[in-house]
């Protein structure tokens, strides 16, 4: 089973998977509403809007494992994201990205090294993984790397 075949649920509870984005490059991000990095939602939404017509999507996985910064219900998360940042990209149900209850998606993602060679646990909210259309992880970017940083844009454009 590949990463795009792992069963998931959307934020509203609808069964889905990353396979809904077959043949699209996907930027997977663990997100939180009460984090100092939350303003990254603006650049994530801009990336999604700019490149979605070219075979690209941003997807977000709310996670409350870092300082309790995503405490809300699914409805509260959706409302916050849409009203505060105009988020239109898909959001999945709140998950764990580290530890014994780690989502199988993140068990796969965390095996990939970033540019500095780091593999393993997610370090904080807004860590980013770029997948190609087949679901292969082609890049990992740390939480403080802005979604519109040159290295992220370059990696996305390479896949389009």
N, C-alpha and C positions, 0 to 999 in steps of 0.2 A: 504494500500500500504506500503510495506517495503522499506527500504533504497536502496535495490538493484533493486527496480522497478522504482525509480525516473528517469524520462527522463533527459538525459544529452547529451552533444555534446563533441566529442573528439576535440583536439586542431585544427585539420583540418576541423572541422565543421560537421563531420559525426555523425548522431544520434546514441546514445549508452546509456548504463546505467552501473551501477556497477554489474548488473546481468550478464554482459559478463564474470564475474569472479565467477560465481556460483560454489559452492563446493570448493572454494579456500579461504584461509585466505588472507586478503588484508590489507595492511598498507596504510592508506589515509593520505596525507600530503599536506598542503597548502604551495606552493613554491614561490620563488622569485629569480630573476637573479642578483639583485644588493644589496643583503643583506649580512651582516657580517656572517650570517649562511649559505649562499649559498654553501660553500664547503661541506655541508652535502650531496649534490648530490652524491659525491663519495661513501659514505657509503650506501646511498639508492640504488644506482645502484649495488653495491656489494651484498647487501641483496637480491635484485631482482634476480641477476644471480645465487647466491648460492642456494636459496631455491625455485626458480620457478619450477624446476622439481619435487618438493615435494608438490605442491599444494599451492603455495604462490605467491602473486604479490604485488608490490609497485605501487601505482597510485598517480599522482601529480595534484593538482589544482592550477594553477597560480593565484595569487591574488595581487592586487595593492593597498590594503587598509592600508598598514603599511609603512609609509614614502615614498610612491610612488616608491617602490623598484622593481616593475614589470611593467614598463611603455611600454614595447614592444608590437608589434603586434604578432599574433599567429606564423607567419613565423619567426620573430626575436627570439621569445622564443624557438621555436623548433631548430633553428640553433644554438643558444647559448648552449642549453642543450646537443645537440648531439656533437658539436665540442669541447666545453669546458670540458664536463664531461662524454661523451660517453653514455648518457642516452638512454636506450632502453625501459624502462618501460613506460606504457601509461600515457600521459598527456591529461587533459581535457581542455576545453575552460576556459579562464580567468573568474573568478567569484568573487562575494562578499561573505565573510565568516561571516561577522557581519552586523548589521544594517537592515534597512527596505528592502533592496534588497538581503538579505542573501539567498544563495542557499538553497533549501529544504534539500539537503544532509547535509549541515552544521547546519540547524535547528535541525535535528535529532542528529547529532554527539555531538553538544555542550551541550546536556542534560546529557552526561556521565561525571562522576567525574574522575579526575586523582588520583594518589596515595595519594595526600595531601588533597583530598576532594573537589578540585576546579571544579565547573561546570560553564557553561556560555560562554560568548564571547571568541573567539580565542584571545590569548594574543599577538601573533606575528607570523611572518613567521615560517614555519617548525614545527608547532604543529602537533602531530601524533596521529592517532586513529587506533587501530587494530580491524578488524572485523573477525569473524569466517566465515565459509563457508555458513552459512545461513543469514549472514548480521547483526548479533548481535554484538554490540560494546562491546568488552571484555577488552579493556585497552585504556587509554589516557596518552600520554606523552608530557610534555612541550617542547617548542621550543628548549631549550638548551640541552635537552636530546639527545645525539648523537644516530643516528639510529643503531649503532652497540654496544650500551651500554648493559651490561649484562642483565638488566631487560627487554630490548626490545627483545633481542635474546631469552631469556628464555620464554617470552610470545609467541613469534612466534613458537618456537619448541613445546610448549604445544599443539598448534593447528594442527601440522603436523602429 
